[in-house]
Amino acid sequence: MAEKIEELEVVETSAPATEEKEDKVVVADKKKFYKQHKSNKKKVCIFCEDKNCKFIDYKDPRLKKFVTEGGKIIPSRQTGTCSHHQRELTVAIKRARNIALLPFSGD
């Protein structure tokens, strides 16, 4: 579908009545109009890979990686964590915020 070449016809309506011109615009490659995905690999949960990790600790220094500069928790669709570990992660981040190990905002 992306390899087909389509021709688009554009007619200029602003031209004077004495001169009638038709210009054709050819779109050579549709690929440049659509964003291409770099990889279609499925993201893997970091905590599922680590067999030694039984639960997510609020003192873990890896928690900073799951918080944006503004202080928001990054969703699992971006980090690749599974739903079970994402729930544990949010609880651990909230506990770390209350003890002042992580900031509430990114000021």
Biotite code that builds the C-alpha atoms (Angstrom):
import biotite.structure as struc

atoms = struc.array([
    struc.Atom([0.000, 0.000, 0.000], chain_id="A", res_id=1, res_name="MET", atom_name="CA", element="C"),
    struc.Atom([2.836, 2.369, 0.816], chain_id="A", res_id=2, res_name="ALA", atom_name="CA", element="C"),
    struc.Atom([4.653, 1.476, -2.419], chain_id="A", res_id=3, res_name="GLU", atom_name="CA", element="C"),
    struc.Atom([1.910, 2.687, -4.759], chain_id="A", res_id=4, res_name="LYS", atom_name="CA", element="C"),
    struc.Atom([2.328, 6.020, -6.450], chain_id="A", res_id=5, res_name="ILE", atom_name="CA", element="C"),
    struc.Atom([-0.700, 8.237, -6.543], chain_id="A", res_id=6, res_name="GLU", atom_name="CA", element="C"),
    struc.Atom([-1.265, 11.316, -8.610], chain_id="A", res_id=7, res_name="GLU", atom_name="CA", element="C"),
    struc.Atom([-3.147, 14.224, -7.189], chain_id="A", res_id=8, res_name="LEU", atom_name="CA", element="C"),
    struc.Atom([-4.668, 16.765, -9.562], chain_id="A", res_id=9, res_name="GLU", atom_name="CA", element="C"),
    struc.Atom([-4.772, 20.346, -8.426], chain_id="A", res_id=10, res_name="VAL", atom_name="CA", element="C"),
    struc.Atom([-6.615, 22.965, -10.464], chain_id="A", res_id=11, res_name="VAL", atom_name="CA", element="C"),
    struc.Atom([-5.760, 26.606, -9.929], chain_id="A", res_id=12, res_name="GLU", atom_name="CA", element="C"),
    struc.Atom([-8.929, 28.655, -9.599], chain_id="A", res_id=13, res_name="THR", atom_name="CA", element="C"),
    struc.Atom([-7.162, 31.990, -9.142], chain_id="A", res_id=14, res_name="SER", atom_name="CA", element="C"),
    struc.Atom([-5.883, 32.047, -12.764], chain_id="A", res_id=15, res_name="ALA", atom_name="CA", element="C"),
    struc.Atom([-7.453, 34.601, -15.152], chain_id="A", res_id=16, res_name="PRO", atom_name="CA", element="C"),
    struc.Atom([-10.218, 33.433, -17.488], chain_id="A", res_id=17, res_name="ALA", atom_name="CA", element="C"),
    struc.Atom([-8.018, 33.868, -20.571], chain_id="A", res_id=18, res_name="THR", atom_name="CA", element="C"),
    struc.Atom([-5.316, 31.553, -19.292], chain_id="A", res_id=19, res_name="GLU", atom_name="CA", element="C"),
    struc.Atom([-6.472, 28.127, -18.197], chain_id="A", res_id=20, res_name="GLU", atom_name="CA", element="C"),
    struc.Atom([-3.722, 26.009, -16.701], chain_id="A", res_id=21, res_name="LYS", atom_name="CA", element="C"),
    struc.Atom([-3.859, 22.731, -14.913], chain_id="A", res_id=22, res_name="GLU", atom_name="CA", element="C"),
    struc.Atom([-0.934, 21.781, -12.697], chain_id="A", res_id=23, res_name="ASP", atom_name="CA", element="C"),
    struc.Atom([-0.361, 18.233, -11.555], chain_id="A", res_id=24, res_name="LYS", atom_name="CA", element="C"),
    struc.Atom([1.303, 17.429, -8.267], chain_id="A", res_id=25, res_name="VAL", atom_name="CA", element="C"),
    struc.Atom([2.810, 13.959, -8.007], chain_id="A", res_id=26, res_name="VAL", atom_name="CA", element="C"),
    struc.Atom([3.328, 12.360, -4.634], chain_id="A", res_id=27, res_name="VAL", atom_name="CA", element="C"),
    struc.Atom([6.259, 10.046, -5.260], chain_id="A", res_id=28, res_name="ALA", atom_name="CA", element="C"),
    struc.Atom([6.558, 8.372, -1.903], chain_id="A", res_id=29, res_name="ASP", atom_name="CA", element="C"),
    struc.Atom([3.855, 7.972, 0.704], chain_id="A", res_id=30, res_name="LYS", atom_name="CA", element="C"),
    struc.Atom([6.345, 6.714, 3.287], chain_id="A", res_id=31, res_name="LYS", atom_name="CA", element="C"),
    struc.Atom([7.562, 10.198, 4.113], chain_id="A", res_id=32, res_name="LYS", atom_name="CA", element="C"),
    struc.Atom([4.035, 11.271, 5.055], chain_id="A", res_id=33, res_name="PHE", atom_name="CA", element="C"),
    struc.Atom([3.557, 8.477, 7.571], chain_id="A", res_id=34, res_name="TYR", atom_name="CA", element="C"),
    struc.Atom([5.627, 8.068, 10.699], chain_id="A", res_id=35, res_name="LYS", atom_name="CA", element="C"),
    struc.Atom([7.590, 4.858, 10.631], chain_id="A", res_id=36, res_name="GLN", atom_name="CA", element="C"),
    struc.Atom([8.067, 2.836, 13.785], chain_id="A", res_id=37, res_name="HIS", atom_name="CA", element="C"),
    struc.Atom([11.672, 2.083, 14.583], chain_id="A", res_id=38, res_name="LYS", atom_name="CA", element="C"),
    struc.Atom([11.015, -1.199, 16.289], chain_id="A", res_id=39, res_name="SER", atom_name="CA", element="C"),
    struc.Atom([8.032, -3.375, 16.955], chain_id="A", res_id=40, res_name="ASN", atom_name="CA", element="C"),
    struc.Atom([9.628, -5.228, 19.859], chain_id="A", res_id=41, res_name="LYS", atom_name="CA", element="C"),
    struc.Atom([7.450, -5.724, 22.904], chain_id="A", res_id=42, res_name="LYS", atom_name="CA", element="C"),
    struc.Atom([8.742, -4.066, 26.040], chain_id="A", res_id=43, res_name="LYS", atom_name="CA", element="C"),
    struc.Atom([9.672, -6.432, 28.843], chain_id="A", res_id=44, res_name="VAL", atom_name="CA", element="C"),
    struc.Atom([9.084, -5.758, 32.526], chain_id="A", res_id=45, res_name="CYS", atom_name="CA", element="C"),
    struc.Atom([12.352, -4.985, 34.300], chain_id="A", res_id=46, res_name="ILE", atom_name="CA", element="C"),
    struc.Atom([11.101, -6.436, 37.554], chain_id="A", res_id=47, res_name="PHE", atom_name="CA", element="C"),
    struc.Atom([9.914, -9.700, 35.952], chain_id="A", res_id=48, res_name="CYS", atom_name="CA", element="C"),
    struc.Atom([13.366, -10.226, 34.410], chain_id="A", res_id=49, res_name="GLU", atom_name="CA", element="C"),
    struc.Atom([15.066, -9.821, 37.787], chain_id="A", res_id=50, res_name="ASP", atom_name="CA", element="C"),
    struc.Atom([14.271, -13.085, 39.584], chain_id="A", res_id=51, res_name="LYS", atom_name="CA", element="C"),
    struc.Atom([15.979, -11.936, 42.800], chain_id="A", res_id=52, res_name="ASN", atom_name="CA", element="C"),
    struc.Atom([13.524, -9.062, 43.254], chain_id="A", res_id=53, res_name="CYS", atom_name="CA", element="C"),
    struc.Atom([10.575, -10.332, 45.324], chain_id="A", res_id=54, res_name="LYS", atom_name="CA", element="C"),
    struc.Atom([8.970, -6.912, 45.826], chain_id="A", res_id=55, res_name="PHE", atom_name="CA", element="C"),
    struc.Atom([9.693, -3.296, 44.931], chain_id="A", res_id=56, res_name="ILE", atom_name="CA", element="C"),
    struc.Atom([11.280, -1.462, 47.837], chain_id="A", res_id=57, res_name="ASP", atom_name="CA", element="C"),
    struc.Atom([10.655, 2.258, 48.356], chain_id="A", res_id=58, res_name="TYR", atom_name="CA", element="C"),
    struc.Atom([14.380, 2.717, 49.125], chain_id="A", res_id=59, res_name="LYS", atom_name="CA", element="C"),
    struc.Atom([15.387, 1.336, 45.718], chain_id="A", res_id=60, res_name="ASP", atom_name="CA", element="C"),
    struc.Atom([17.469, 3.878, 43.741], chain_id="A", res_id=61, res_name="PRO", atom_name="CA", element="C"),
    struc.Atom([15.922, 2.636, 40.466], chain_id="A", res_id=62, res_name="ARG", atom_name="CA", element="C"),
    struc.Atom([12.667, 4.450, 41.320], chain_id="A", res_id=63, res_name="LEU", atom_name="CA", element="C"),
    struc.Atom([14.027, 7.743, 39.962], chain_id="A", res_id=64, res_name="LYS", atom_name="CA", element="C"),
    struc.Atom([13.935, 6.226, 36.490], chain_id="A", res_id=65, res_name="LYS", atom_name="CA", element="C"),
    struc.Atom([10.148, 5.835, 36.695], chain_id="A", res_id=66, res_name="PHE", atom_name="CA", element="C"),
    struc.Atom([9.412, 9.469, 37.596], chain_id="A", res_id=67, res_name="VAL", atom_name="CA", element="C"),
    struc.Atom([9.515, 12.411, 35.169], chain_id="A", res_id=68, res_name="THR", atom_name="CA", element="C"),
    struc.Atom([11.289, 15.689, 35.835], chain_id="A", res_id=69, res_name="GLU", atom_name="CA", element="C"),
    struc.Atom([7.934, 17.184, 36.752], chain_id="A", res_id=70, res_name="GLY", atom_name="CA", element="C"),
    struc.Atom([7.344, 14.504, 39.376], chain_id="A", res_id=71, res_name="GLY", atom_name="CA", element="C"),
    struc.Atom([4.754, 12.431, 37.538], chain_id="A", res_id=72, res_name="LYS", atom_name="CA", element="C"),
    struc.Atom([4.859, 8.635, 37.498], chain_id="A", res_id=73, res_name="ILE", atom_name="CA", element="C"),
    struc.Atom([5.611, 7.323, 33.999], chain_id="A", res_id=74, res_name="ILE", atom_name="CA", element="C"),
    struc.Atom([2.856, 4.980, 32.698], chain_id="A", res_id=75, res_name="PRO", atom_name="CA", element="C"),
    struc.Atom([3.496, 1.311, 32.055], chain_id="A", res_id=76, res_name="SER", atom_name="CA", element="C"),
    struc.Atom([3.000, 1.628, 28.294], chain_id="A", res_id=77, res_name="ARG", atom_name="CA", element="C"),
    struc.Atom([6.180, 3.727, 28.186], chain_id="A", res_id=78, res_name="GLN", atom_name="CA", element="C"),
    struc.Atom([8.278, 1.860, 30.745], chain_id="A", res_id=79, res_name="THR", atom_name="CA", element="C"),
    struc.Atom([7.162, -1.647, 29.807], chain_id="A", res_id=80, res_name="GLY", atom_name="CA", element="C"),
    struc.Atom([6.366, -2.787, 33.343], chain_id="A", res_id=81, res_name="THR", atom_name="CA", element="C"),
    struc.Atom([3.562, -5.306, 33.805], chain_id="A", res_id=82, res_name="CYS", atom_name="CA", element="C"),
    struc.Atom([0.378, -4.278, 35.604], chain_id="A", res_id=83, res_name="SER", atom_name="CA", element="C"),
    struc.Atom([1.268, -6.155, 38.796], chain_id="A", res_id=84, res_name="HIS", atom_name="CA", element="C"),
    struc.Atom([4.633, -4.449, 39.132], chain_id="A", res_id=85, res_name="HIS", atom_name="CA", element="C"),
    struc.Atom([3.244, -1.077, 38.019], chain_id="A", res_id=86, res_name="GLN", atom_name="CA", element="C"),
    struc.Atom([0.855, -1.138, 40.988], chain_id="A", res_id=87, res_name="ARG", atom_name="CA", element="C"),
    struc.Atom([3.707, -2.021, 43.354], chain_id="A", res_id=88, res_name="GLU", atom_name="CA", element="C"),
    struc.Atom([5.824, 0.683, 41.747], chain_id="A", res_id=89, res_name="LEU", atom_name="CA", element="C"),
    struc.Atom([3.237, 3.412, 42.359], chain_id="A", res_id=90, res_name="THR", atom_name="CA", element="C"),
    struc.Atom([2.913, 2.417, 46.013], chain_id="A", res_id=91, res_name="VAL", atom_name="CA", element="C"),
    struc.Atom([6.705, 2.445, 46.418], chain_id="A", res_id=92, res_name="ALA", atom_name="CA", element="C"),
    struc.Atom([7.018, 5.867, 44.735], chain_id="A", res_id=93, res_name="ILE", atom_name="CA", element="C"),
    struc.Atom([4.274, 7.331, 46.928], chain_id="A", res_id=94, res_name="LYS", atom_name="CA", element="C"),
    struc.Atom([5.969, 5.968, 50.059], chain_id="A", res_id=95, res_name="ARG", atom_name="CA", element="C"),
    struc.Atom([9.326, 7.379, 48.937], chain_id="A", res_id=96, res_name="ALA", atom_name="CA", element="C"),
    struc.Atom([7.688, 10.771, 48.386], chain_id="A", res_id=97, res_name="ARG", atom_name="CA", element="C"),
    struc.Atom([6.212, 10.800, 51.885], chain_id="A", res_id=98, res_name="ASN", atom_name="CA", element="C"),
    struc.Atom([9.606, 10.037, 53.443], chain_id="A", res_id=99, res_name="ILE", atom_name="CA", element="C"),
    struc.Atom([11.232, 12.693, 51.175], chain_id="A", res_id=100, res_name="ALA", atom_name="CA", element="C"),
    struc.Atom([13.391, 10.274, 49.195], chain_id="A", res_id=101, res_name="LEU", atom_name="CA", element="C"),
    struc.Atom([11.691, 11.457, 45.995], chain_id="A", res_id=102, res_name="LEU", atom_name="CA", element="C"),
    struc.Atom([10.287, 14.938, 45.285], chain_id="A", res_id=103, res_name="PRO", atom_name="CA", element="C"),
    struc.Atom([6.567, 15.553, 44.842], chain_id="A", res_id=104, res_name="PHE", atom_name="CA", element="C"),
    struc.Atom([7.243, 18.046, 42.047], chain_id="A", res_id=105, res_name="SER", atom_name="CA", element="C"),
    struc.Atom([10.144, 18.808, 39.783], chain_id="A", res_id=106, res_name="GLY", atom_name="CA", element="C"),
    struc.Atom([10.887, 22.328, 41.039], chain_id="A", res_id=107, res_name="ASP", atom_name="CA", element="C"),
])
